[in-house]
Amino acid sequence: MTDRTPDILVLGLGPAGACAAKAAAQAGCNVMALERKKQPGAPVQCAEFVPALIGAQVEGLKANTVQDITSMITQVEGEAPDLMADFPGRMIDRARFDAALAQAAQKAGASCLFGHNIRAVEPGGAVILASGETITPKVIIGADGPHSLAGRAIGAINKEILETRQICVPLRKPFESTDIFLKADIRGGYGWLFPKGDVANLGVGVMAADKGALKPVLETLHAALIKDGRIGKDVIGHTGGAIPAGGMVMPHGMLGATLVLLAGDAAGLTNPVTGAGINAAVMSGHLAGEAAADWLDGDADAPENYHQDLKDLFGASLARALKRRREILHSYDNENTPTPAQLRAGWIAYSDYWAA
Ligand SMILES: Cc1cc2nc3c(=O)[nH]c(=O)nc-3n(C[C@H](O)[C@H](O)[C@H](O)COP(=O)(O)OP(=O)(O)OC[C@H]3O[C@@H](n4cnc5c(N)ncnc54)[C@H](O)[C@@H]3O)c2cc1C
């Protein structure tokens, strides 16, 4: 496999890695991308919802849409649900979406290899594979998710993490809204029920310290929705995973003569309140691929320009979400619990979230 050393080595072939590999290959670079999963996007670790507003520029969403979403319903502590009637978006087939992005990268000329686990990224820029092989590229694009090895190597670590647990359940009746559940016992996160035709993704996310609460909290939500007659008892699938919730980390650094750029979850671009990161992964991946190509072309400012682009695109929304998340977490200080009004102020459906 390593009969050639690529100029650019992309770690991970989720949306960020695939888009980075495609953009760099399109710019004429010699690109290799390595992914530990045996096939793109599987198993899926995602609730598969992309709001129309932020997904407008993302290629491949329409082709992989399973159903449209029109509204959002938020239920706070079991009170009467609040309807946000105009909240359009799509539920996608994430495995198919990721596969299409990887295929597009391959088509652009990147060598996309699955079933390759990266074991370490060394201080001198060498990337060590589980097979024992070593590759030292000119540029590493770390698109290897929330616990990025490339990020760790340059000291850019996602310190705040949300942990999640999700099941797939049968729906009694199809619907077209994303359902959100805010409760004081879902600390630093929320519950969701997102429909996909006759099934739905039902999940919860909590701050990492509460990981042990995930199972009982999800079971309680599951039981309540069965009782309400909304879903069936069967569990069709399980998933989960980590989500960065601390905002953007420094997305570039040097390891010896090797430039490292981080994209997507590795760069902490996921919204700390909603946990949405597909759109940011696609956009940052594309920009990272272009920045890598520019740097190889002699543009010494390319890494800092990339950082600036990320700040311009995501800085304001990340800052607001971080502020609201911190406020909610503070409301647990001194053994207090947040009131329903505080929970509402921490969620995007309510005007207090958007207030100055
Ligand atoms: C349960 C859950 C629900 C979510 N729901 C939504 C949602 O509804 N909408 C939304 O927008 N976002 C959602 N997200 C967030 C979204 O999935 C991520 O923001 C998005 O996948 C980020 O893309 P990425 O390419 O940066 O990272 P990833 O998609 O995580 O891709 C990173 C890739 O790197 C690979 N990798 C990691 N380490 C190594 C290694 N050592 N060697 C080789 N390969 C490696 C991984 O296998 C993975 O394929 C959810 C996340 C979770 C966990």
The ligand as a Gaussian input file, in Angstrom:
#p B3LYP/6-31G(d) Opt

LIG

0 1
 C      -25.128000       9.750000      18.046000
 C      -24.765000      10.948000      17.195000
 C      -25.766000      11.643000      16.550000
 C      -25.440000      12.729000      15.721000
 N      -26.452000      13.321000      15.022000
 C      -26.168000      14.318000      14.163000
 C      -27.187000      14.880000      13.361000
 O      -28.376000      14.487000      13.400000
 N      -26.845000      15.891000      12.517000
 C      -25.565000      16.351000      12.419000
 O      -25.305000      17.286000      11.642000
 N      -24.569000      15.823000      13.167000
 C      -24.838000      14.802000      14.000000
 N      -23.835000      14.233000      14.746000
 C      -22.459000      14.750000      14.578000
 C      -21.888000      14.271000      13.249000
 O      -22.055000      12.880000      13.129000
 C      -20.403000      14.645000      13.173000
 O      -20.283000      16.015000      13.442000
 C      -19.827000      14.341000      11.793000
 O      -19.813000      12.960000      11.549000
 C      -18.398000      14.886000      11.711000
 O      -17.778000      14.419000      10.545000
 P      -16.197000      14.138000      10.550000
 O      -15.878000      13.659000       9.180000
 O      -15.507000      15.275000      11.135000
 O      -16.022000      12.971000      11.605000
 P      -16.531000      11.473000      11.556000
 O      -17.785000      11.357000      10.775000
 O      -16.502000      10.992000      12.961000
 O      -15.405000      10.729000      10.732000
 C      -14.148000      10.455000      11.290000
 C      -13.667000       9.168000      10.672000
 O      -12.332000       8.921000      11.108000
 C      -12.202000       7.550000      11.327000
 N      -11.109000       7.349000      12.282000
 C      -11.025000       7.821000      13.545000
 N       -9.876000       7.420000      14.124000
 C       -9.241000       6.680000      13.196000
 C       -8.011000       5.969000      13.207000
 N       -7.216000       5.936000      14.287000
 N       -7.641000       5.293000      12.091000
 C       -8.430000       5.324000      10.980000
 N       -9.611000       5.956000      10.921000
 C      -10.007000       6.635000      12.015000
 C      -13.556000       7.129000      11.911000
 O      -13.767000       5.728000      11.748000
 C      -14.514000       7.971000      11.114000
 O      -15.015000       7.327000       9.972000
 C      -24.094000      13.147000      15.582000
 C      -23.080000      12.465000      16.260000
 C      -23.395000      11.372000      17.057000
 C      -22.298000      10.630000      17.773000

